[in-house]
Amino acid sequence: MFSIIIPCKKSNDLLKECLDYISKLDYADFEIIVLPDECVETQHCRVSIRIRIIPTGPIKPGAKRNIGAQHAQGEILAFIDDDAYPALDWLKNALKYFEDEKVAALGGPGLTPFDDSFWQQVSGAMYLSWFAGANPERFYPGKKRFLDDWPSMNFLIRKNDFLAVGGFAENFWPGEDTALCHNLVKAGKKIIYCPDVLVYHHRRKNLAEHLNQAGQFGWQRGLFAKKFPANSRKIKYFLPSLFLLFALFGWLALFLPQPFNLIYFLLWLIYFVSLIISFVQIYAKIKKIKIALATLIYIPLTHLWYGWRFLQGLLKH
């Protein structure tokens, strides 16, 4: 049996949507555990499924998920965010991967819902190229492979393996899922990426919210570059900070003898060419020209803000 665990602050329209889609899953052997800050009613939800409400108080999402796992009756824990909802074959597709006893956990993509607003779709679309977000398979189906890190918005794990490594890191947010995956890999457990284990994850409504989220992840990655170097010292996580430093101080190369000034202009050329290639890759996936064009604004701003927050996390004592 699956135990679907949903942390949230309170009942909201997106949670109702999530529960509604869960009620339509084509696999019936599951329970639902919702973990709000305070007790909420679910009678108004358009679902006729068994839901357990466990109020937790105002604690971090990782701590909520751990409480849900402690109360779970299923052998497999299925974590999803309250602002996401599953594809109807979510659990059915996941089950076939767990038939391999060597698989401890798996993750799948979080696609942008079709009915998200224009700017929400831009927020999701900008991550569909490697240049923009470094992990497009988190937002668009890729190829099956092994993982060393995956977000908890679509993460399934055997309960025994979850408890054996201590669950989510309760003192982190974001990053509690990175710490969990680090501990799983350290324990020799296998995590796999499954492109057909899909959920739909709503994006941020505007540029300010988008940058705030990107900055949170940048800060977390900078902090984890010290705490979990095996997961977070990959060059891709440092590149936005290098771009930020280049944008701030690269112009000093203009006062140096050749070829430094030529190198400066060449690096800008490489960046803009990469930006155009990113636009082409995004358009090839979504076929929406206006959204793809808008990512040309989101991508540089995200690089700069993520880079700044990464440095803050890296230099934090």
N, C-alpha and C positions, 0 to 999 in steps of 0.2 A: 504493500500500500504506500501511496505517496502522502506526505504531509505538506500542504502548500502553506507557506508562512509569509505573512504580509505585515511588515511594520508600517505604522502610520502615526500621525499626530492626532487626527480626529477623522470622523466620517466626512467624506467629501464626494463630489460628483465623479471624480476619477476612480475612487475606490469602488463606488457603485458600478461603474463601467467594468472595472476589473472583475468583480464578483459575477457580473452578468455574463461575461465571456467564459469565466471558469465554469459556470453552470451549464454551458453548452459544449464542454469538452467531450470528445468522442471516446473518452476513457473514464470509467466510473469509480474506480477503486482509489478514492482519495478523501482526505479531510482538509478542512480549511481552518487556519488559526490566524486571527487578526489581532494585532497588538497595538492598540491606540494608547494615548496618554491616559485618557479617562474612559469610563464605560460608555459605550455607544449602542444605540438600537439599530437592528438590521431589518426590522419588519418592512421598512419602506424600500428596501432593496428588491429589485425585480428578480429574485432568485428563490428557489425552493430547495436549497442544499444545506447540509449541516455546516454550521459555522460556530466556532468557539471564539468568544471574545475574551481576551485576557488583558485587562488594563495594566499598564506598567509604570505609569508616571512619566514625567518628562526626562527620559534617558536617551542615549545615543542609539541609532539604528542597530549597531552591532550587538548591543546589550539586549535589545528587543528580540532580535533573531535568536540569540542564545536562549532566552526564556521560552520562545516558541519551540525550539528544538527539545528542550527539557520536557515539555508537555506533549510532544509529538508521539503519536502511536505508530506512524508509518516507518518502514525500513529505509525509505528514501526521502530526504528533505528537499523540497522544491521552493527556492526563494525567488520572489518576484516583488517589485516595488509597487506601491499603491498608485503610481502614475503610469503604470504599464498594464497591458492585458495580453493573455496568451493566444497564439494561434490555436485553432480547435484540435489540432493533432499534437499539441505540445507534449503532453505526458506519454501519449502513445509512441511518438518518435523517440522520446528519451528512453523509454523502457527497453527498446531493442539494443541500445548501447550498454545498458547495465546488465544485459545477459552475459557480457564478458566480465567475469568476476575480478579481473585485474583493474577494471575501471572503478576508481573511487569517486570521481566527480566529473562533471561536464558542464560546459557553458555553451550558449548559443547567441545568435545576433539579437539586437534590439532594434527593429526597424522603425522608421518614422511613420506614424499612422497617416493614411491618405487624407484624412479630414483635418489634420493640423493646419494652423494658419500659415500664411505665406512666410512670415519670419521664423516660425517654428520649423518649417521645412528647410529654410536656409540654414538654420542652426544644425539640423541633422545632416543636410547635404554636404556641408563643408568638410565633414569627416570622411567622406567617401573616397578620398585620395590619400595616398601615403604621405604626400607632401604636407597636407593640411592637418592630419590628425595622427598619423603613424599607425593606426589600428583600424582601417576601414572595415575589417571583418566583424568588428563589434556592431556595425551599423548596416551591414549588407552581407548576405551569405557568401562565404569563402570556401576554402577547402578544409576537409577534416585534417586535424593535426594535433600534436601534443601541446599543452599549455603550461605556463608557469605562473599565470596571473589571469583573473577574469573578474568582471564586476558582478555584484550580487543581484543586479536587476533581472538576471536570467541565469541562475546557478543552481545546479542540482547535485546532491552529494549523499552518499550512504551515511545513515545516522551514526553507525558505529565508528566510521572513519572521522566524521565531524567531531564526535565527542573525544576520540582518542588524541586529537591534536589541540583540544581545548576550545574549539569553536572560533567565533569571530573575536578579534581584538577589541575589547570594549572601550579602551581609552582612545581609539582613533575614529575620526570621521572627517572627511572621507579617508579611505585606506584600510578599513577593517577587513575588506575582502582580499586586498593584496597581502596583508599579514597572514590571513588564513591560508591562501594559496602557497605562500612561502613555507609555512609549516607543513603543509601537505607534501610539497615537493621534497622538503628536507627529510620527511619521514619515509620517502621512497614511494609515495602514492602517485598514481597515474591520473592526470586530468586531461580531458580531450575536448577539442572544439568540434561541435556538431552543427553544421550549417542548417539542418532542417528542424532543429529544436528552437522554434521561433517565438519571440514575443514582440509586441509593438509598444514602443516607449515614447511617450510624449516629450517634446523638446521644450526649451525655454522660449518664452513668449516674445522676447525682444532682445536687442543687443546687450543691454545692461545685465539682464539675467543670464544671458549666454556667457558673457565675460566673467561674471561672478562665479559661475560654475567652473569654467575653464581655469580660473585663478585658484579655486579650491583644490582642483586636481594638480595644478602646478606646484602649489605649496606642499601638498602631500608627497609628490614625487621627489621634491627637493629634500624633504625631511627623510624619506625612505632611502634616498641615495646613501645616507649614512647608516641607517638602521638595517636595511635589507639590501646590501649592495648587489647580490646575485640577481635580484629582480629589477632594481632601479638604476643601475649604473650603465645601462645601455646608452649608446651615443645618441639615440633618437630623443631621449628625454632631455639631453643637454642642448640640443640644437636651437630651440627657441631662445634660450638665454644667450647663446653665442650670437644669434641674430640681433637680439636687443643690444648687446654690447657693440656690435658692429654698427648698428643704426645710430647709436649715441656717439661713438668715438671714431668710427671708420673714416670720417671726413678729415681727420688729422693727417691721413696718408697723403692728402693733396699738397701738404707742405714739405713732403719728403721727396728726395730725388727719384727719378724713374728707376725701376718700373713700379714703384709702390702706388703711384696715382693710377696707373693702368690696371693694376690688380684690384684697386678699389672699385673702379667702374666695371671691371669684369665680374666681380662678385655680385654687384647689383644686377647685372645682366643675367647672371645665372639664376638669381632669385626670381626675377620677373618672368624668365622663360619657364621656370618651374611652376610659377603661378598660372601661366597660360596652359601648361600641360595638365595641371590640376583641374582647371576649368573644363578642359576637353574630357578628362576622365569622369568628372562629375556629371557632365551633360550626357555622356554615353550611358550612364546608369539610370538617370532620372528622366531624361528627354524633356526637360522644362527649362527653356533658355533663360527666362527671367530669374529663376531661382539660382541657376548656375552662375549667372552674371553677378548676383548679389553676394555669392560666396567670395568674390574677389575683394569685397570690403571686409567680410568677416575673417578671412584667413590671416591677413597681415596683423589685424588688431588682436586676434587670438594669439598669434605667435608672440607679439610684444608683451601682452599682459600675462600669458602663461610663463614666459621667460622671466619676467620680473618676480612673479610669485614663487617660481622655482628657486630663484636665488635667495629669496627670503627664507624659504624652508630649508635650503641647504646651509645657510649661515646661522640658523636658529640654534641657540645653545640648549 
